[in-house]
Amino acid sequence: MRVLLGSKQSSNRPTPYAATVTYAVSPDGRWIEQTSVWNPVPWYPYKCTSSDKITYDAYTKRWVDVEYDDIGGYGLTTSRGWEGNTIVWLSAGL
């Protein structure tokens, strides 16, 4: 298990937001399990916890992230992978 502190800038949010993020590998080794505890920000003054299941789809050669949170949010994003120290996730159109 690994715990990180970080921030995220989303194109549909006015400012970056910060979280404490925990990563672990699922018992079967097929998923990276991510839990994020998001800190309150002026435009959303509530604490939120989200869970992600991340895996690599060898057929499409993409990373896939299935996300859900404790306030009803969800998402499905994909990425072609890392370019240097950056990874770009694209919404699957949900």
N, C-alpha and C positions, 0 to 999 in steps of 0.2 A: 504494500500500500504506500502511496506517496501523497503528501499534502502540499499544495501550492497556494500562494496568494497571487491573484492576478486581476487584470481589468479587461473589459471587452468593450469595443465600440461597434455598435450596430448601426446600419444605415437608417433605420427607422426609430432611432432614439436620439434625444438632443445632446447627451453627454455620455462619456464612458461610464460604466458601472463596475464595481469591484466585487469579488467573491473569494471565498475560501473553497478550494476545489480539492477533492480527494479522488485519487485514481486507484483502481485495483483490476486485476485480471480475473475474469469469471473462473469458477472451478474447472470448467471444461476447456478453458484456454481459448475460446472462440470470440470472446467479447472483452473490450475494455469497458469497465463500469466506472462512470464518473458521477460524483455527487457534488453539487455546487450549492453553497449557501450564499445567496446574494444579499449584499448590504443595502439598506435603504438609501435612496438618492432623492433630491428635491422633487423630481417629477414622479417618483413612486416611493413614498415614505414607508414601505413595509418590507419586512424580511421575507424572503422566498427561498424555497429549496427546490432544486430541479435535479432530475436523474437522467443520465444519458447512457445508452448502450451503443458502443461504437465498434464497427467491424470492417474488415476489408472484403469487398466482393471481387473475387478474382476473375469472374466472368466479364464484368463490366469495367474492371480495373479502376474501381473507385472505392473510396472510404465512404461509409454510410453511418449516419448518426441519427438515432431515434431518441427523441427527448420528450419528457413530460415533467410537469411540476405540480406543486401542492395547491395551486390556485386555478387549475383547469387549463393551463397552457400546454401546448404540444407542438412538435415540429419534426420534420424529416428533412435532413440536409445531406448533400453529397459533396465530395471533394476529389479532385484528381491527385491530391497529395501535397507533400511539402515542396516548397521552392525556397531553398535556403532555410531561414528560421521562421517562415511564414506559411500558413495553410489557409486557403480561402474556401469557405463553405458556402454552397449555393442551395437555396430553398428548393425543395422538390415540388413547390406549388400548392401546398395545402392551404 
